[in-house]
Amino acid sequence: MKSIRMIKRYLSFTLLFFLLVGTKITAQTQKKQKFSISEENIKKYYPYLEFMYGKETLENMKRSNPAKYYYELWYHCESFYIKRNALKEGIPLNEEIIDIKRFEQNRKEKTEVEVTLPGFKDLLVLKPKEELKKAELYFKNNYKYK
């Protein structure tokens, strides 16, 4: 009887150990996820952001609310991508002129969405809403308000 109790206790401790270690690894993996903004995309989309917000407003946002600034920058540069030559007919899409907010109603919670733009042979691919939420949280945690 004593050996059965010891085996149960050992198994309980072993299970608890693996649960704790697994939780810690998962938490570290999620914490290490980074949301970068490519220099190439900043060059493409920053002029549109300046037009939309105004140069002075954008600079003020960068100084006073860096989390919002970097999230907006990420959102307008990285929350979507272009799938080139996806369709047989049409002209190439100049992604620098895209107002990504116009397509928000198409975005899904957990899956990417391909949006066909009439007259273009390229598709606009929206990243999932859950990725936007993770990015917003990342920028809030890593770029504190002043």
Buried (B, 14 or more C-beta within 10 A) or exposed (E): EEEEEEEEEEEEEEEEEEEEEEEEEEEEEEEEEEBEBEEEBBEBBBEBBBEEBEEEEBEEBBEEBBBBBBBBBBBBBBBBBBBEEBEEEBEEBEBEEBEBEEBEEEBEEEEBBEBEBEEBBBBBBBBBBEBBEBBBBBBBEEBEEE
